[in-house]
């Protein structure tokens, strides 16, 4: 399937055009920019992302480069799982739509690589790659700001917070998906269905406080019949943004989009 890339053949896209178009930092001072410019001057953007890895073997062995390699491998693996879906999606698009999507995905790929370079956790890097792949196969126009925000959250939310968030999605995600929200009473009652039980738990509070700081969940006020001396477990309601984030880090092959 032929791809249109801003009306310019990939092999004809010069180094300085990329640098001027995307305001990249001096490539001589940034290994990340140098490597990405080399990749992206050799191959068109997705779908199916495969050719973007043409020069992958030329990468150096520094930690930051290993992180970028993991990001790109995750992206490649995700896109290969849904090749048919991607081909169908892009076959239905006009050249103008492909052009706009390719430009948006380029900018997001560069941003994702920078985030991966700064992230030590392999799982978080994989989440960033999965979010980016999901944006590529979404039939809706690319929401660059929304995708960037999801990738930024993925940089900072740890494995334990993800475990708790997924459990909250399990017990109340269907309601949020259907109604756009979950009411306070329903969220409070359903909380007890979680694996965490009902006893106060500092680790639970810490994890959900962090999730709340990113706007993924909201703490539920305790019942009025509890006095100030009561020792109770804080409870949280799932927010639509939390559901979107939880879905965005699911493999494309398992996502509702596929």
Secondary structure, 3 states (H helix, E strand, C coil): CCCCCCCCCHHHCCHHHHHHHHCCCCCCCCHHHHHHHHHHHHCCCCCCCHHHHCCHHHCCCCHHHHHHHHHHHHHHHHHHHCHHHHHHHHHCCCHHHHHHHHHHHHHHHHHHHHHHHCCCCHHHHHHHHHHHHHHHHCCCCCCHHHHHHHHHHHHHCCHHHHHHHHHHHHHHHHHHHHHCCCCHHHHHHHHHHCCCCCCCCHHHHHHHHHHHHCCCEEEECCCCCCCCCCCCCCEEEECHHHHHHHHHCCCCCCCCCC
